[in-house]
């Protein structure tokens, strides 16, 4: 995923954040449980091993630190999320998202 590109996703839509030889990382927008909180699901798969976790974040938080970079949130609405990913290059190591 190139830096600088803005992505728009709706509820339950997934964006591939990072792809490796046999690994994949995704971010899913899970909606807004209330007017001040939004939810993201982060998944990482490497061959037959997978992890996933759900983040509940305040709407005022515009930066989400990921192990392989950071997610800059531009806009959050009850039906969609607009963001970009920065710093997913190889220089940051091979740890999961």
VENWO-V667338 format. One record per backbone hydrogen bond with DSSP energy under -1.0 kcal/mol. NH is the residue of the N-H (numbers start at 1). CO is the residue of the C=O. If there is no record, write none. Layout:
BEGIN
nh=NH co=CO
nh=NH co=CO
END
This chain:
BEGIN
nh=7 co=83
nh=9 co=81
nh=12 co=29
nh=13 co=10
nh=15 co=27
nh=17 co=25
nh=18 co=25
nh=20 co=23
nh=24 co=45
nh=25 co=18
nh=26 co=43
nh=27 co=15
nh=28 co=41
nh=29 co=13
nh=30 co=39
nh=37 co=34
nh=38 co=57
nh=39 co=31
nh=40 co=55
nh=41 co=28
nh=42 co=53
nh=43 co=26
nh=44 co=51
nh=45 co=24
nh=46 co=49
nh=47 co=22
nh=49 co=46
nh=51 co=44
nh=53 co=42
nh=55 co=40
nh=57 co=38
nh=59 co=36
nh=61 co=58
nh=64 co=71
nh=66 co=69
nh=67 co=97
nh=69 co=66
nh=70 co=86
nh=71 co=64
nh=72 co=84
nh=73 co=62
nh=74 co=82
nh=75 co=82
nh=77 co=80
nh=81 co=9
nh=82 co=75
nh=83 co=7
nh=84 co=72
nh=86 co=70
nh=92 co=89
nh=93 co=90
END
